[in-house]
Amino acid sequence: MTVRPEWFKNKVCVIGLTATGTSDMHPNPFETLYPGVGIQAEVFNSVINNSFIGRVSRWGNLLIFMLIGGIVSFMTLKTRPIKGLIGLAMCIFFFTAVSVLIFNIIGVWIDLVYPIFAMILVFLSITLYKYITEWKKRLLFENELDIAKRIQESFLPKSLPEAHGLVLYPAMFTAKQVGGDLYDFVELPRGRLGVMIGDVSGKGVPASLFMAMTTGAFRFFAVEDLPPHEVLKKLNEKLTRESSTNL
């Protein structure tokens, strides 16, 4: 093929080596579609047209840091860890997509690595803070439950009555630290012994509070001159009248 000089009049010619074994064979990952000589032509075209890639200023990056940091902080504080992790992934995806879109439309480059790293760091820091806070609250709650357990045990008889022919050994083992099991003894005339055993429906703190109220009310009504069914009747009337929890 004959190359004529007039073909290059008022034109810029970029010459590159693309044959096998030359230095321009693998200039970039897109070499099979767009050889390095094409990139050189694009660079020259950008120079003569004064069209360059722009970059966000430091103040712009700082504003982006503050914005995404505030969003991730608010999201992490207001949600549980799993939902917060999903929200973090969505924020990273949305931020990356918007950055790529801005670059393709107006040619402005937005840093991706530092903001994404900042989002992950903020998420991990707040999650760790929430975990430590919940751990401290749990320790405080368990300490309060230990105190409540000792108080609940104080409502039970401290000394066992003597009963002819019987050996008494009561014990209460709750499913949780506190519970709704209750028992009491009433010494009656002529060597008789009254035994009260009960169990509040439910478990935990609500049952233990109702247990304390029931034990105190029983001791008020369990007098020597009342038969058991009258004691239970009065106790039932008091509990149904004063209880609003339907235990």
Buried (B, 14 or more C-beta within 10 A) or exposed (E): EEEEEEEEEEEEEEEBEEEEEEEBEEBEEEBEEEBBBBBBBEEEEEEEEEEEEEEBEEEEBEEBBEEBBEBBBEBBEEBEEEEBBEBBEEBBEEBBEEBEEBBEEEEBEBBEEEBBEBBEEBBEEBBEEBEEEEEEEEEEEEEEBEEBBEEBEEBBBEEEBEBEEEEEEEEEEBEEBBBBBBBBBBEEEEEEBBEBEBEBEBBBBBBBBBBBBBBEBBBEBBEEEEEEEEBBEBBEEBBEEEEEEEB
